[in-house]
Amino acid sequence: MLQIAAGKEASFSILVDRYWPRVYGHALAYAKSQHVAEEVTQDVFMDLWHNREKLTAVEHFDNYLFIVARNRIFKAIRKKLEETEALEDVHVAEDIWLPDQHAEFREIKTLLLNGIDELPPVRRQVFTMSRIEGKSYEEICQELGISRNTVKEHIVKALNFLRNYMAVRGRPMFSMAVFIATTLLH
């Protein structure tokens, strides 16, 4: 722990190799989704690395890791439930939409697709694979031969670009619009 706290990446790599399967297994058991489990596991180890200075005060690392992982898993499950509830609300609301609301949704979807088309080629491919095709970060890594961090970076940059793209074109309600559009693009 002292070596990791001092920033020794090799020591951190050993820790990740040793504990990754355990954290991933817990995340998968609770989240019931490989994609969510992979993201949670990655986030747990990113948290550990970003807060490595605190590791010197940890007396029982297994317990500490379990708590960090548990908190991340619960956060991911809450997020997944909120998204599911939002999607159910959209389907219910869609039944009572007025014709002009359907037209507005189609306009937002078209605008979003145009924004996706303006992304750099690799970023567009990563975003499409993740958000439209529903592939996990691991699947994208394997297919494109890039790291998880690179995949995550492309997703973050794509979302930031699309947020700005929508806001500039008069659609500041980006979060819901993108959520609705990307779930219904198929």
VMD Tcl script that draws the C-alpha trace (Angstrom):
set ca {
  {0.00 0.00 0.00}
  {2.90 2.33 0.74}
  {4.28 1.82 -2.77}
  {0.89 2.50 -4.34}
  {0.41 5.58 -2.16}
  {3.81 6.76 -3.43}
  {2.55 6.43 -7.02}
  {4.27 3.18 -8.04}
  {2.20 2.02 -10.99}
  {3.76 -1.45 -11.05}
  {2.53 -2.10 -7.51}
  {-0.91 -0.80 -8.40}
  {-0.96 -3.09 -11.44}
  {-0.28 -6.09 -9.19}
  {-3.12 -5.02 -6.89}
  {-5.50 -4.65 -9.85}
  {-4.54 -8.07 -11.22}
  {-5.12 -9.64 -7.83}
  {-8.45 -7.97 -6.95}
  {-10.08 -7.29 -10.33}
  {-11.84 -10.70 -10.58}
  {-13.27 -10.39 -7.07}
  {-14.62 -6.86 -7.59}
  {-15.94 -7.73 -11.04}
  {-17.66 -10.84 -9.67}
  {-19.42 -8.84 -6.96}
  {-20.45 -6.16 -9.44}
  {-21.77 -8.73 -11.90}
  {-23.70 -10.57 -9.19}
  {-25.50 -7.39 -8.15}
  {-25.81 -5.48 -11.43}
  {-26.63 -8.51 -13.63}
  {-24.95 -6.75 -16.56}
  {-21.45 -7.30 -17.89}
  {-21.30 -3.73 -19.19}
  {-22.28 -2.24 -15.83}
  {-19.97 -4.64 -13.95}
  {-17.02 -3.67 -16.14}
  {-17.67 0.04 -15.67}
  {-18.13 -0.33 -11.91}
  {-14.95 -2.38 -11.58}
  {-12.98 0.13 -13.59}
  {-14.41 2.98 -11.52}
  {-13.47 1.23 -8.27}
  {-9.85 0.92 -9.32}
  {-9.81 4.45 -10.71}
  {-11.10 5.65 -7.32}
  {-8.37 3.70 -5.57}
  {-5.69 5.22 -7.78}
  {-7.02 8.76 -7.45}
  {-7.22 8.41 -3.67}
  {-4.04 6.33 -3.27}
  {-2.62 8.68 -0.63}
  {-5.37 7.49 1.74}
  {-4.27 3.86 1.42}
  {-1.54 4.32 4.02}
  {-4.24 4.77 6.67}
  {-6.17 1.64 5.64}
  {-5.66 -1.19 8.13}
  {-7.81 -3.86 6.46}
  {-7.57 -3.44 2.70}
  {-10.02 -6.25 1.88}
  {-12.72 -4.56 3.97}
  {-11.88 -1.15 2.51}
  {-12.04 -2.48 -1.04}
  {-15.35 -4.22 -0.33}
  {-16.86 -0.96 0.94}
  {-15.58 1.08 -2.02}
  {-16.89 -1.56 -4.44}
  {-20.23 -1.89 -2.64}
  {-20.79 1.87 -2.79}
  {-19.94 1.98 -6.50}
  {-22.19 -1.00 -7.23}
  {-25.15 0.54 -5.39}
  {-24.60 3.84 -7.18}
  {-24.61 2.04 -10.55}
  {-27.75 0.08 -9.66}
  {-29.54 3.27 -8.57}
  {-28.53 4.92 -11.86}
  {-29.75 1.90 -13.84}
  {-33.10 1.96 -12.01}
  {-33.50 5.68 -12.62}
  {-32.79 5.21 -16.34}
  {-35.25 2.31 -16.53}
  {-37.93 4.37 -14.81}
  {-37.23 7.30 -17.14}
  {-37.53 5.02 -20.18}
  {-40.81 3.58 -18.89}
  {-42.06 7.14 -18.39}
  {-41.08 7.96 -21.97}
  {-43.01 4.97 -23.35}
  {-46.06 5.87 -21.26}
  {-45.79 9.52 -22.26}
  {-45.31 8.59 -25.91}
  {-48.80 7.10 -25.96}
  {-50.31 10.47 -25.03}
  {-48.01 12.71 -27.12}
  {-49.69 15.15 -29.42}
  {-48.72 15.14 -33.10}
  {-46.50 18.19 -32.68}
  {-44.64 16.42 -29.87}
  {-43.96 13.46 -32.17}
  {-42.65 15.90 -34.75}
  {-40.43 17.57 -32.14}
  {-39.06 14.20 -31.06}
  {-38.26 13.32 -34.69}
  {-36.55 16.72 -35.05}
  {-34.43 16.11 -31.92}
  {-33.54 12.61 -33.10}
  {-32.50 13.94 -36.52}
  {-30.46 16.70 -34.92}
  {-28.76 14.18 -32.65}
  {-27.95 11.87 -35.57}
  {-26.47 14.84 -37.44}
  {-24.33 15.63 -34.39}
  {-23.14 12.03 -34.21}
  {-22.20 12.23 -37.90}
  {-19.98 15.23 -37.12}
  {-17.90 13.33 -34.56}
  {-14.39 12.30 -35.64}
  {-14.53 8.82 -37.25}
  {-13.10 6.76 -34.36}
  {-15.09 8.68 -31.72}
  {-18.28 8.24 -33.79}
  {-17.57 4.51 -34.08}
  {-16.93 4.10 -30.34}
  {-20.01 6.16 -29.44}
  {-22.21 4.23 -31.87}
  {-20.94 0.88 -30.64}
  {-21.55 1.85 -27.00}
  {-24.69 3.94 -27.02}
  {-26.56 2.71 -30.08}
  {-25.42 -0.92 -30.45}
  {-25.23 -1.41 -26.66}
  {-21.78 -3.01 -26.68}
  {-19.72 -3.12 -23.48}
  {-16.46 -1.25 -23.12}
  {-14.66 -4.61 -23.18}
  {-16.29 -5.60 -26.46}
  {-15.33 -2.25 -27.98}
  {-11.75 -2.62 -26.67}
  {-11.43 -6.04 -28.25}
  {-12.99 -5.08 -31.59}
  {-11.01 -1.86 -32.01}
  {-7.82 -2.86 -30.21}
  {-7.89 0.13 -27.85}
  {-7.79 0.45 -24.06}
  {-10.77 0.90 -21.73}
  {-9.53 4.37 -20.84}
  {-9.48 5.31 -24.52}
  {-13.05 4.04 -24.96}
  {-14.20 5.97 -21.91}
  {-12.39 9.11 -23.11}
  {-14.10 8.88 -26.52}
  {-17.51 8.50 -24.87}
  {-16.96 11.47 -22.55}
  {-15.72 13.67 -25.40}
  {-18.59 12.57 -27.66}
  {-21.17 13.36 -24.99}
  {-19.59 16.77 -24.33}
  {-19.58 17.55 -28.06}
  {-23.20 16.44 -28.48}
  {-24.27 18.44 -25.41}
  {-22.78 21.57 -26.95}
  {-24.06 20.69 -30.42}
  {-27.64 20.37 -29.15}
  {-27.44 23.51 -26.98}
  {-26.12 25.66 -29.85}
  {-28.98 24.47 -32.06}
  {-31.61 25.40 -29.50}
  {-31.91 22.07 -27.72}
  {-30.51 22.64 -24.23}
  {-32.54 19.74 -22.83}
  {-29.72 17.50 -24.07}
  {-29.71 14.88 -21.32}
  {-33.27 13.69 -21.78}
  {-33.21 14.20 -25.55}
  {-30.06 12.13 -25.96}
  {-31.30 9.48 -23.56}
  {-34.60 9.16 -25.43}
  {-33.04 9.31 -28.87}
  {-30.20 6.87 -28.21}
  {-32.54 4.33 -26.67}
  {-34.98 4.56 -29.55}
  {-32.57 4.80 -32.49}
  {-32.68 1.08 -33.29}
}
mol new
graphics top color blue
foreach p $ca { graphics top sphere $p radius 0.5 }
foreach p [lrange $ca 0 end-1] q [lrange $ca 1 end] { graphics top cylinder $p $q radius 0.2 }
display resetview
